[in-house]
Amino acid sequence: MHIAADAIDRVISVEMRRRGRERGFKAALAAVCREAEDRPLVLAAAEALDREPARITIVTGAALPDHMPVGENDGPFGAAVLAQKLEKIGHTVTICSDAECIPPIVGLLKFLGANASVLTLRKGDTAQQDEILEQSDMLIAIERLGGNPNGHLHGISGAVRDPYRTNVDYLFNQARERGKRTIAIGDGGNEIGFGKVRDALMAAIPGHNQEQRTPCGGGIFSTVATDILVFGTSSNIGAYGVLAALAMVRGDTSLCHDPDIEEQLHYVGVGLGLTDGGGGGVVPVCDGIPADCNAAIVRLIENIAIRYLDEPKVRPF
């Protein structure tokens, strides 16, 4: 299983960025994340999710006035699909996000036929985060910004995001202190979870931290660690990789994400107003990768899981 899961890790971390954008750092991020775990990343997450029915809280969403008014599509797609599949194996799921992001998340859940509840995060309300933690057995962050050493949230280019996002560093830090499992899925180093490998990232790709472009000088790399950190070329793709590994762990290929559904999600997302964070348009593209290409990645990782679970066959020649 480790070999198949490692293949999934590699497929979901392939970089596909257009010219004019920073290129080459995805491979470095993936290598650092894999070095920090004693098994394939997707397998570590899948094994953590293969447990008795639990209350799982997923935090996602990234809105920005004038540019992504109801949020980007990276994160919500993965959160909704993950919620649907986790419900299938008995977990109870709640998705938390900022107020602006809630309507499209509700729409995605409806499209998928998922029953997850949704909760609007309140900025600066640590009491609410204590309540969320009390009602959760496990926390998952998907494409959710984490604070730098000065506690500030930044986009990948160094722009400040503090005014527009609820800071949930407290929630995830407290979860670890109280012994509750935490998983993060991210793609840029500035999300919750990357605190687990921050020192290694600083050594491997210090220029990507963008200290000179962050007003506080702390850079973009998050200091918030999680028990398990999964890297993907987009956070959605990372979530789908976890599901393919979960399918292998449980021997159930229906837990894999469906590539046809993945392509449809991009068009549903357009109707819900979700933005491509890679280019800024309300188009069927996620992090700069077109819908059909994301569906192709889903097909590849699904195939790895299916081939792993196939009955052995002996060639007759």
RAKA-V199480 format. One line per field, one symbol per residue. burial: # if it has 16 or more other C-alpha atoms within 10 Angstrom, else .. Layout:
# RAKA-V199480
burial->???
This chain:
# RAKA-V199480
burial->...##########.#.#........##.######.....#######.##....#.########....#.##################.#.############.######....###.##.###.....#..##..##############.######.#.###..#####.###.##....##################.##......####.##...################################...#.###.#..##.######.#######.##########.#####.##########.##........
